[in-house]
């Protein structure tokens, strides 16, 4: 049983693992709150269970979710419960422990505590991760090496077995979906014309939820600071179902009429837009191991990203792009202008990013690491 708060996570991020797990002979159940991606999950043939899981700490609602999950686990008797996303991972593990699930696995897509928090907040969320880990978790998978080292150092698991901590990294489909060699110049030009982007424009792209912590406000602010205006920004993403931050939408509205900023919403063909793009910018405040950066490197983009966990593991500063501190619109603008006026360096960053994506971030290897653990508990 795979557990996440929302169906977007289940479909967009866990689908390759779920498909491979089923192909390996497992019966895969998907547990999350239903939404716009539920149909795809069902169409894929997975058994779907609709359980509302808030994405914030809300005692009464959280308790209701735990009760529903306990009942579900006792009914279905899963061999493995594999949890994802901050609140769902806590509630799911508590419920799995109460229900007596034999094996509980937690993937930390990025521990919720991070350096941008106050000391009080950091200690609070660190303690939750540590003690839910110790009492309700058998394996911890981390996407970033940084999180792996933290979990191991502070003994987030009760077991002394080091192999119960696994850094799985992150990966994408480099062969079929994010393969720039499969794209033609005609396709690229047709998309440019469809978006009405002038031929001389440098194109900057962004993928993510349209919420403040993803840095969308900083990126849009940076546009007004650019010295050159031959730049188009493509914004891919939306405010997901169940999202807490709705205030950013009012800010975004100010830019919707700007012809050089293209809001294309959620897209299933991000690779086409990234193929058109020159620079990918992710000014996020908190990440685990962002897949969007890997996708952009695979489609030959230079990267601008905040110097935070995950992003700084993927981006080599001044080699595949630039790292900058959180909430620095001026730095974003500076680097866009600089690369706009230094196209040879831009091309060099693109090539080195492409090589890095292929060397380190193959989805097949990430899935294989997880299946190796799952298969230890196989009952044929």
C-alpha positions in Angstrom: 0.0 0.0 0.0 1.3 3.4 -1.1 0.2 6.3 1.0 0.3 10.0 0.1 -1.9 13.0 1.0 -3.0 13.9 -2.6 -3.6 12.0 -5.8 -1.1 14.3 -7.7 1.8 12.9 -5.7 0.5 9.3 -6.2 0.1 9.8 -10.0 2.9 12.1 -11.0 5.7 10.9 -8.7 4.9 7.4 -7.6 3.5 6.0 -10.8 6.8 4.5 -12.2 7.4 2.8 -8.9 3.9 1.5 -8.6 3.9 0.2 -12.2 7.3 -1.6 -11.6 6.1 -3.0 -8.3 3.0 -4.5 -9.9 5.1 -5.9 -12.8 7.3 -7.5 -10.2 4.3 -9.5 -8.9 3.0 -7.3 -6.1 -0.7 -6.3 -5.6 -0.4 -2.5 -5.4 -3.0 -0.3 -3.6 -3.0 3.5 -3.7 -4.3 5.4 -0.7 -4.8 9.2 -0.9 -7.5 11.9 -1.1 -9.3 11.7 -4.5 -8.9 14.6 -6.9 -8.2 15.3 -10.6 -5.6 12.6 -11.0 -7.7 9.8 -9.4 -9.0 8.7 -12.8 -5.5 8.1 -14.1 -4.6 6.0 -11.1 -7.8 3.9 -11.6 -7.2 3.6 -15.3 -3.8 2.2 -14.6 -5.6 -0.6 -12.8 -4.4 0.1 -9.3 -6.7 -0.5 -6.4 -7.7 3.0 -5.1 -8.8 3.9 -1.6 -10.1 7.4 -0.9 -8.9 8.7 2.5 -8.9 12.4 3.2 -5.5 13.4 4.7 -5.0 17.0 5.6 -1.6 18.6 4.6 -1.4 20.4 7.9 -1.5 19.5 11.6 -5.2 19.5 12.5 -5.7 17.2 15.5 -9.4 16.2 14.9 -9.0 15.7 11.2 -5.7 13.9 11.7 -7.2 11.5 14.2 -10.1 10.7 11.8 -7.5 9.9 9.1 -5.6 7.6 11.4 -8.9 5.8 12.4 -9.8 5.3 8.7 -6.3 4.1 7.8 -6.3 1.6 10.7 -9.6 0.2 9.6 -8.3 0.0 6.0 -5.0 -1.8 7.0 -6.8 -4.3 9.2 -9.2 -5.1 6.4 -6.7 -5.4 3.5 -3.8 -6.7 5.6 -0.9 -5.2 3.5 2.5 -6.8 3.8 4.1 -3.4 3.3 2.9 0.1 3.9 5.0 2.7 2.1 4.3 6.3 3.1 5.1 9.7 1.5 4.6 13.4 2.0 5.0 15.0 5.5 1.7 14.7 7.3 0.5 11.6 5.4 3.8 9.8 6.3 3.3 10.5 10.0 -0.4 9.5 10.1 0.2 6.5 7.9 3.0 5.1 10.0 1.1 5.6 13.3 -1.9 3.8 11.7 0.2 1.0 10.3 1.9 0.4 13.7 -1.5 0.3 15.4 -2.9 -2.1 12.8 0.1 -4.4 13.1 1.4 -4.0 9.5 4.6 -6.2 9.3 6.8 -3.7 7.4 6.6 0.1 7.4 8.7 2.1 4.9 9.0 5.8 4.8 10.4 7.8 1.9 11.6 11.2 3.0 11.2 13.3 -0.1 12.8 15.9 2.1 12.6 16.0 5.8 10.1 18.7 6.8 12.6 20.4 9.1 15.1 22.7 7.2 17.6 25.5 7.8 15.0 28.2 7.0 13.0 27.5 10.1 13.3 29.1 13.5 15.1 27.0 16.1 11.8 26.2 17.8 10.2 25.0 14.6 13.2 23.0 13.6 13.4 21.2 16.9 9.6 20.4 16.9 9.6 18.9 13.4 13.0 17.2 13.9 11.6 15.5 17.0 8.5 14.3 15.1 10.7 12.8 12.4 13.0 11.1 14.9 10.4 9.6 17.2 7.9 8.5 14.6 10.9 7.0 12.9 12.1 5.1 16.0 8.7 3.7 17.0 6.7 3.4 13.8 9.2 2.7 11.0 11.3 -0.2 9.7 13.0 1.4 6.8 13.8 5.0 5.8 14.4 5.8 2.2 15.8 9.3 1.5 16.2 11.0 -1.8 19.0 13.3 -0.8 22.4 12.2 0.6 22.1 15.0 3.1 18.9 13.6 4.7 20.4 10.1 4.6 23.4 11.3 6.7 21.1 13.2 9.2 18.8 10.2 9.7 21.7 7.8 10.2 23.7 10.1 12.5 20.7 10.8 14.8 19.4 7.2 14.7 16.0 7.9 13.3 15.4 4.1 13.4 15.4 1.9 16.5 17.4 -0.8 14.6 21.1 -0.7 14.5 21.2 -2.2 11.0 22.7 0.4 8.7 21.1 -1.2 5.6 17.6 -0.1 6.9 18.7 3.5 5.9 18.7 3.7 2.1 19.5 6.7 -0.1 17.5 6.0 -3.2 18.2 9.4 -4.8 15.7 10.6 -7.5 15.4 9.8 -11.1 13.5 10.3 -14.3 12.7 8.4 -17.6 15.8 9.4 -19.6 15.2 7.0 -22.4 11.7 7.9 -23.5 10.2 11.0 -21.9 13.1 13.2 -21.0 15.3 12.6 -24.1 16.0 15.7 -26.0 17.3 13.7 -29.0 13.7 12.6 -29.6 12.5 16.2 -30.2 12.6 17.8 -33.6 13.3 21.4 -34.4 9.9 21.6 -36.1 8.2 20.6 -32.8 10.2 23.2 -31.0 9.4 26.0 -33.4 5.7 25.0 -33.4 5.5 25.4 -29.7 7.3 28.7 -29.8 4.8 30.0 -32.3 1.9 28.6 -30.3 3.1 30.5 -27.2 3.9 33.6 -29.4 7.5 33.8 -28.2 9.7 36.0 -30.4 12.7 34.3 -32.0 15.3 36.4 -30.2 13.9 35.7 -26.7 15.8 33.8 -24.1 13.3 31.4 -22.4 13.3 30.7 -18.6 11.0 28.0 -17.3 9.6 27.0 -13.9 7.7 23.9 -12.7 6.0 23.7 -9.4 3.0 24.3 -7.2 2.1 28.0 -7.4 2.8 28.6 -3.7 5.2 31.0 -2.0 7.5 28.3 -0.7 8.3 27.2 -4.2 9.7 30.7 -4.9 7.2 31.6 -7.7 6.8 35.1 -6.1 10.6 35.6 -6.2 10.8 34.5 -9.8 8.0 36.9 -10.9 9.6 39.7 -8.9 12.8 39.1 -10.7 11.2 39.9 -14.0 10.8 43.5 -13.2 14.5 43.7 -12.2 15.8 42.4 -15.5 18.0 44.8 -17.5 17.1 43.1 -20.8 13.5 42.5 -21.8 14.1 39.9 -24.6 13.2 37.2 -22.1 10.1 35.0 -21.8 9.2 33.1 -18.6 7.1 29.9 -18.9 5.3 28.9 -15.7 4.2 25.3 -15.4 2.0 24.4 -12.4 -1.1 25.1 -10.5 -2.5 25.3 -6.9 -3.1 21.6 -6.1 -6.2 20.2 -4.5 -5.9 20.6 -0.7 -3.1 23.2 -0.9 -2.8 25.5 2.2 -1.4 28.6 0.5 -4.0 30.4 -1.6 -2.7 34.0 -1.1 -0.1 33.7 -3.9 -2.8 33.6 -6.5 -3.7 37.3 -5.8 0.0 38.2 -6.4 0.2 36.1 -9.6 -2.8 37.9 -11.1 -0.7 41.0 -11.5 1.4 39.2 -14.1 -1.2 37.3 -16.0 -1.6 40.1 -18.6 2.2 40.3 -19.2 2.8 38.9 -22.7 6.3 37.7 -21.8 5.1 35.5 -18.9 3.2 32.4 -20.0 1.1 30.6 -17.4 0.4 27.2 -19.0 -1.0 25.5 -15.9 -0.4 21.8 -15.2 1.0 20.0 -18.2 1.6 16.4 -19.0 4.3 17.2 -21.5 6.7 19.3 -19.4 9.5 17.9 -21.5 8.3 19.8 -24.6 8.4 23.1 -22.7 11.8 22.3 -21.2 13.1 21.4 -24.6 12.1 25.0 -25.7 13.6 26.5 -22.6 17.2 27.8 -22.0 17.3 28.2 -18.3 15.3 26.4 -15.6 14.7 28.3 -12.4 13.6 26.7 -9.1 13.8 29.4 -6.3 12.2 27.1 -3.7 12.5 27.5 0.0 12.4 23.8 0.8 13.0 20.7 -1.2 13.9 17.1 -0.8 15.5 16.1 -4.1 13.7 18.1 -6.8 12.8 16.1 -9.9 12.1 19.2 -11.9 15.8 20.2 -11.9 16.8 16.7 -13.2 14.1 16.9 -15.9 15.4 20.3 -16.9 19.1 19.2 -17.1 18.1 16.2 -19.2 16.4 18.6 -21.7 19.6 20.7 -21.8 18.7 23.7 -19.5 21.1 25.7 -17.4 19.9 25.7 -13.8 19.2 28.5 -11.3 18.3 27.2 -7.9 18.4 28.1 -4.2 21.2 26.9 -2.1 19.1 24.4 -0.2 19.1 20.7 0.6 18.6 18.6 -2.6 19.0 21.4 -5.1 22.6 22.0 -4.0 23.2 18.2 -4.4 21.9 18.3 -8.0 23.4 21.6 -9.2 27.1 22.2 -9.4 27.5 26.0 -8.9 29.2 27.7 -11.9 29.3 24.4 -13.8 25.7 23.4 -14.5 24.2 26.7 -13.3 24.1 28.9 -10.3 23.1 28.6 -6.7 21.8 31.6 -4.7 20.2 32.2 -1.3 16.5 32.0 -0.6 14.3 35.0 -1.4 16.7 36.8 -3.6 14.9 38.1 -6.7 17.9 40.3 -7.4 20.2 37.3 -7.7 17.8 35.6 -10.1 17.6 38.6 -12.3 21.4 39.0 -12.2 22.1 35.5 -13.3 19.4 35.5 -16.1 20.9 38.8 -17.5 24.4 37.4 -17.3 23.6 34.2 -19.1 21.5 36.1 -21.6 24.6 38.1 -22.5 27.0 35.1 -22.3 25.5 32.5 -24.6 28.6 30.4 -24.9 28.7 29.9 -21.1 25.0 29.2 -21.2 25.6 26.4 -23.8 28.4 25.0 -21.7 26.1 24.8 -18.6 23.5 23.1 -20.7 25.9 20.4 -21.9 27.3 19.7 -18.5 23.9 19.5 -16.9 22.8 16.9 -19.6 25.8 14.8 -18.8 25.2 15.0 -15.0 21.5 14.0 -15.5 22.5 10.8 -17.4 25.3 9.9 -15.0 23.3 10.2 -11.7 19.6 10.3 -12.2 18.2 7.2 -14.0 14.7 6.4 -12.8 15.2 2.6 -13.4 18.0 2.6 -10.8 16.0 4.4 -8.2 13.0 2.0 -8.7 15.3 -1.0 -8.6 16.7 0.0 -5.2 13.2 0.1 -3.7 12.1 -3.2 -5.3 15.2 -4.9 -3.8 13.9 -3.9 -0.3 10.2 -4.8 -1.1 11.2 -8.3 -2.4 12.8 -9.2 0.9 9.3 -9.5 2.3 7.7 -11.2 -0.6 5.2 -14.0 0.2 4.6 -16.1 -2.9 
